[in-house]
C-alpha cells in the first residue's frame, strides 16, 4: 500500500513495552529538546494503516473512491476502516491508563 521507509519504533526491541520520546533534535542547528513525551496515537499505527488514513483524508472520506483506488470492494474497505477504528480506540484507552 505504501513505500518502504524507516518507521519510528513504538515498542521496545528488548521487552516489547511501549516506547516514549526522550529527545528531539534539529538537523539544521543541532538544538536538542529533552523531556518525556508520549507518542501520538497516529504514530503507533503501522505504515500501511497510516497510509490508509492518509488516503482516507485525501479522498475526503469517500470509501467508494478508496475502494476504486485500492482495487477492493466497498465492504472490504469498510471492514478495514472498522478494524482501524477499533485499534485506534484501544491505543487511546492504553494511553489514558
C-alpha positions as CSV (number, residue, x, y, z in Angstrom):
1,X,0.0,0.0,0.0
2,X,2.8,2.4,0.8
3,X,6.5,2.7,0.0
4,X,9.2,1.4,2.4
5,X,10.6,3.9,4.9
6,X,12.2,3.9,8.3
7,X,9.3,4.0,10.7
8,X,9.6,5.3,14.2
9,X,9.7,2.3,16.6
10,X,6.9,2.2,19.1
11,X,7.8,-1.0,21.0
12,X,11.0,-1.8,22.9
13,X,13.1,-4.4,21.0
14,X,14.1,-5.9,24.3
15,X,10.9,-6.3,26.3
16,X,8.1,-5.3,23.9
17,X,7.0,-2.4,26.1
18,X,5.8,0.8,24.7
19,X,8.4,3.5,23.8
20,X,8.2,7.2,24.6
21,X,10.2,10.0,23.1
22,X,13.0,11.3,25.3
23,X,14.7,13.9,23.0
24,X,14.3,15.6,19.6
25,X,17.0,17.3,17.6
26,X,17.1,19.9,14.8
27,X,19.2,18.7,11.9
28,X,19.8,22.4,10.9
29,X,21.2,23.9,14.1
30,X,21.7,20.9,16.4
31,X,19.3,22.2,19.0
32,X,18.2,19.3,21.2
33,X,14.9,19.3,23.2
34,X,14.8,16.7,26.0
35,X,11.9,15.6,28.1
36,X,9.5,12.7,28.4
37,X,6.8,12.7,25.6
38,X,4.2,10.1,24.8
39,X,3.9,9.2,21.1
40,X,0.7,10.4,19.4
41,X,-1.8,7.6,18.6
42,X,-1.4,8.0,14.8
43,X,2.4,7.3,15.1
44,X,1.6,4.0,16.7
45,X,-0.1,2.8,13.6
46,X,1.7,0.6,11.1
47,X,2.9,2.1,7.8
48,X,0.0,0.5,5.9
49,X,-2.5,1.8,8.4
50,X,-1.1,5.3,8.3
51,X,-1.2,5.1,4.5
52,X,-4.9,4.1,4.7
53,X,-5.6,7.1,7.0
54,X,-3.8,9.5,4.6
55,X,-5.7,8.0,1.6
56,X,-9.0,8.4,3.5
57,X,-8.3,12.1,4.1
58,X,-7.1,12.7,0.5
59,X,-10.3,11.0,-0.8
60,X,-12.4,13.3,1.5
61,X,-13.6,10.2,3.5
62,X,-15.1,8.5,0.4
63,X,-14.8,4.8,0.9
64,X,-16.2,4.3,-2.5
65,X,-13.3,6.3,-4.0
66,X,-10.8,4.4,-1.8
67,X,-12.2,1.1,-2.9
68,X,-11.8,2.1,-6.5
69,X,-8.2,3.3,-5.9
70,X,-7.2,0.2,-3.9
71,X,-8.9,-2.2,-6.3
72,X,-11.0,-3.6,-3.4
73,X,-14.7,-4.0,-2.7
74,X,-16.5,-1.3,-0.7
75,X,-17.2,-3.8,2.1
76,X,-13.5,-4.8,2.3
77,X,-12.5,-1.1,2.7
78,X,-15.3,-0.6,5.2
79,X,-14.1,-3.6,7.3
80,X,-10.5,-2.3,7.2
81,X,-11.7,1.1,8.4
82,X,-13.8,-0.6,11.2
83,X,-10.7,-2.6,12.3
84,X,-8.6,0.6,12.2
85,X,-11.2,2.5,14.3
86,X,-11.1,-0.4,16.9
87,X,-7.3,-0.3,17.0
88,X,-7.2,3.5,17.5
89,X,-9.8,3.2,20.3
90,X,-7.6,0.5,22.0
91,X,-4.5,2.6,21.6
92,X,-6.3,5.7,23.1
93,X,-7.5,3.6,26.0
94,X,-4.0,2.3,26.7
95,X,-2.5,5.8,26.6
96,X,-5.2,7.0,29.1
97,X,-4.1,4.5,31.7
